[in-house]
Amino acid sequence: MTLPAAPRVGLVEDDPRLRRLLELELQDLGAEVIGWGSAEQALAEWGTPPVELLLLEMMQELQRAIL
């Protein structure tokens, strides 16, 4: 029996401590995690490798849009 590949999760979080905590929790659940510190960084590296799920801090992006 072949086990399915771990899901690949992209995580965008500007707080490095929170990003690391979330990465560890997701890895404990069996995910392969790619962490980025900003949406710009994520877009620059998007698709290498591709992700099945993207977790994005919306308040970070909303604050930039308002300011």
C-alpha positions in Angstrom: 0.0 0.0 0.0 1.4 3.4 -1.0 0.7 6.3 1.3 -0.5 9.6 -0.3 1.9 12.4 -0.5 1.8 15.0 2.3 -0.4 18.0 1.3 1.7 21.1 0.5 0.5 24.2 2.3 1.6 27.7 1.6 1.6 30.0 4.7 1.8 33.8 4.5 2.4 35.5 7.9 4.5 38.6 8.6 5.2 37.7 12.2 8.1 35.2 12.1 7.3 33.7 15.5 3.7 33.1 14.6 4.7 31.8 11.2 7.1 29.3 12.8 4.4 28.1 15.3 1.9 27.6 12.5 4.5 25.8 10.4 5.3 23.4 13.3 1.6 22.7 14.0 0.8 22.0 10.3 3.9 19.8 10.0 2.7 17.8 13.1 -0.6 17.3 11.1 1.4 15.8 8.3 1.6 18.8 5.9 4.6 20.0 4.0 4.7 23.8 4.7 6.2 26.6 2.7 6.3 29.8 4.7 6.6 33.4 3.4 6.8 36.6 5.3 4.8 38.7 2.9 2.4 38.4 0.0 5.0 39.9 -2.2 7.5 37.2 -1.3 4.8 34.5 -1.8 4.0 35.9 -5.3 7.6 36.0 -6.3 8.1 32.4 -5.4 4.6 31.2 -6.3 4.3 27.8 -7.9 7.8 26.6 -7.1 6.7 24.1 -5.8 2.9 24.4 -6.2 0.7 24.3 -3.1 -2.7 22.6 -2.5 -3.8 25.1 0.2 -2.8 28.7 0.8 -3.2 30.3 4.3 -3.0 34.1 4.1 -3.3 36.7 6.8 -6.1 38.9 5.4 -5.6 41.7 7.9 -2.1 42.3 6.7 -3.3 42.7 3.2 -6.3 44.8 4.2 -4.2 47.2 6.2 -1.9 47.7 3.2 -4.9 48.4 0.9 -6.3 51.0 3.4 -3.0 52.8 4.1 
